[in-house]
C-alpha cells in the first residue's frame, strides 16, 4: 500500500474530502477548510492510502509531546472489512514507534440505537492492540470513549493539551471530561 502525505501532494484532497464528509457526521468533524488547513501544520499529518492507484482511505494523526492521536481513520466503503484499516493502523504504529497512541470512538452504551456498531468499532481497535484508556470525553456535545496503545494511559489533561496544541485554545471550551 502506498501512503501519500497531504503536505507533499495536495491533490489527494479530491479523494479524501468526499470520504471525510460521508464517513463522519458533521457534529464529529471540523469544517473541511479547517481540517485541510490544519493538516499543513507541523504536528498534524494527513495521509491518503492507495493500492494499485485506487484510493483506499485516509488517516489524520496529531502529535503532542510523546502522544500520537489518530484523529480520523476512514476507509472507502467497498474496501471495509478487508483488513486495510488494520494494515493502516499497524503501519502508523511502526512509523511512529515509541509514541503513545490515543484515539476516540463514539461512546459504547445500550442507550444508543447503533450500539452494536459502536461495539464493533471498539473491538476493531482492541484487535489492533489498543486498550481501554478509562477516559470518557464530551466534545461538541458528543460523548466518546478513548483507548490507547503504548507505554501509558493518556490522562485528560494531556488529551486536552494535545487538542489545544493542534486546534487552538477554543478546544478548551468544547472538550470536557465526561463521567
C-alpha atoms as one frame of an Amber mdcrd trajectory, in Angstrom:
protein
   0.000   0.000   0.000   1.224   3.494  -0.838   0.990   6.288   1.752   0.839
   9.844   0.401   1.258  12.760   2.770  -1.103  15.657   2.039   1.749  18.110
   2.674   3.589  16.582  -0.290   0.622  16.229  -2.636  -2.409  18.408  -2.036
  -4.214  16.835  -4.995  -5.213  13.924  -2.733  -7.779  16.237  -1.152 -10.113
  15.322  -4.037 -10.098  11.728  -2.747 -10.053  12.400   0.993 -12.685  15.134
   1.245 -15.721  13.153  -0.014 -14.872  10.254   2.330 -14.271  12.641   5.228
 -17.726  14.149   4.694 -19.575  10.875   4.122 -17.900   8.747   6.805 -18.083
  11.171   9.727 -21.155  13.030  10.979 -20.926  16.811  10.715 -21.040  17.235
  14.511 -17.972  14.971  14.837 -15.632  16.699  12.423 -14.061  20.110  11.973
 -15.219  22.054   8.901 -13.441  20.868   5.758 -11.379  24.018   5.201 -10.170
  23.965   8.812  -9.365  20.244   8.573  -7.238  20.628   5.434  -5.578  23.860
   6.582  -4.605  22.259   9.898  -3.210  19.251   8.015  -0.450  21.569   6.782
   0.734  22.363  10.304   3.866  20.861  11.838   2.251  18.468  14.336  -0.525
  17.298  12.031  -0.163  14.604   9.378  -2.806  13.611   6.854  -2.157  10.518
   4.760  -4.047   9.117   1.796  -3.687   5.388   1.205  -3.636   3.885  -2.250
  -3.357   0.369  -3.597  -2.753  -0.064  -7.316  -3.608   3.652  -7.703  -7.043
   3.111  -6.105  -7.900   5.296  -3.128  -8.440   3.070  -0.069  -8.779   5.611
   2.730  -7.063   8.177   4.902  -5.775   8.792   8.418  -5.178  12.032  10.264
  -2.588  11.966  13.049  -1.960  14.734  15.579   1.199  14.974  17.707   1.925
  16.477  21.107   4.735  15.566  23.489   5.017  11.750  23.354   1.453  11.337
  22.029   0.082  10.485  18.621  -3.670  10.947  18.316  -5.350   9.079  15.495
  -7.964  11.767  14.953  -9.600  10.236  11.882  -9.344   6.907  10.110 -11.634
   6.468   7.125 -11.836   3.594   4.673 -13.811   3.712   1.405 -16.934   1.569
   1.916 -16.068  -1.012  -0.770 -12.723  -1.687   0.956 -14.042  -2.017   4.519
 -13.752  -5.362   6.305 -10.848  -6.390   4.065  -8.007  -5.693   6.517  -6.991
  -2.269   5.196  -7.896  -0.402   8.395  -5.758  -2.789  10.445  -2.929  -2.510
   7.927  -3.019   1.289   8.172  -3.032   1.230  11.970  -0.152  -1.228  12.128
   1.880   0.848   9.670   1.218   4.027  11.699   2.331   2.237  14.873   5.587
   1.310  13.113   6.113   4.756  11.579   5.780   6.435  14.956   7.242   3.711
  17.134   7.748   4.863  20.707   4.795   7.241  20.685   1.760   6.506  22.819
  -1.255   6.444  20.530  -4.678   7.570  21.653  -7.973   7.654  19.806 -11.650
   8.211  20.447 -14.676   6.313  19.276 -18.328   7.022  19.887 -19.378   6.088
  23.407 -20.490   2.469  23.803 -23.723   2.304  25.773 -27.000   0.423  25.368
 -28.870   3.743  25.283 -27.745   4.237  21.663 -29.664   2.632  18.799 -26.420
   1.973  16.940 -24.652   0.487  19.970 -23.779  -2.752  18.138 -21.895  -0.725
  15.507 -20.143   1.205  18.274 -19.112  -2.082  19.920 -17.720  -3.365  16.599
 -15.644  -0.199  16.211 -14.269  -0.579  19.738 -13.440  -4.249  19.133 -11.644
  -3.324  15.900  -9.287  -1.066  17.853  -8.832  -3.648  20.599  -7.944  -6.317
  17.989  -5.243  -3.918  16.805  -3.641  -3.764  20.246  -5.379  -0.743  21.771
  -6.578  -0.880  25.379  -9.275   0.936  27.314  -7.932   4.317  28.395 -10.539
   4.707  31.170 -11.349   8.195  29.921 -14.606   9.499  28.529 -14.807  12.861
  26.810 -17.614  15.096  25.653 -16.651  17.003  22.538 -19.096  19.407  20.962
 -21.921  17.589  22.764 -20.899  14.113  21.535 -19.681  11.540  24.081 -16.627
   9.441  23.295 -14.688   6.607  24.865 -10.916   6.562  24.449  -8.334   3.850
  24.026  -4.558   3.870  23.848  -1.610   1.885  22.523   1.786   2.325  24.084
   3.547   2.805  27.348   0.860   4.584  29.364  -2.738   5.646  29.614  -3.420
   9.196  28.488  -4.879  11.476  31.166  -7.486  14.049  30.226  -5.066  16.933
  30.777  -2.676  15.555  28.148  -5.523  14.756  25.776  -6.881  18.297  26.079
  -3.347  19.689  25.780  -2.945  17.829  22.503  -6.183  19.247  21.109  -5.311
  22.786  22.218  -1.818  22.400  20.726  -3.217  21.240  17.381  -6.522  23.132
  17.141  -6.081  26.157  19.384  -7.396  27.402  22.728 -11.040  27.210  21.645
 -10.753  23.432  22.172 -10.922  24.078  25.931 -14.438  25.419  25.521 -15.768
  22.396  23.627 -13.855  19.427  25.036 -14.714  18.293  28.547 -14.111  15.239
  30.636 -17.291  13.167  30.759 -18.360  10.851  33.549
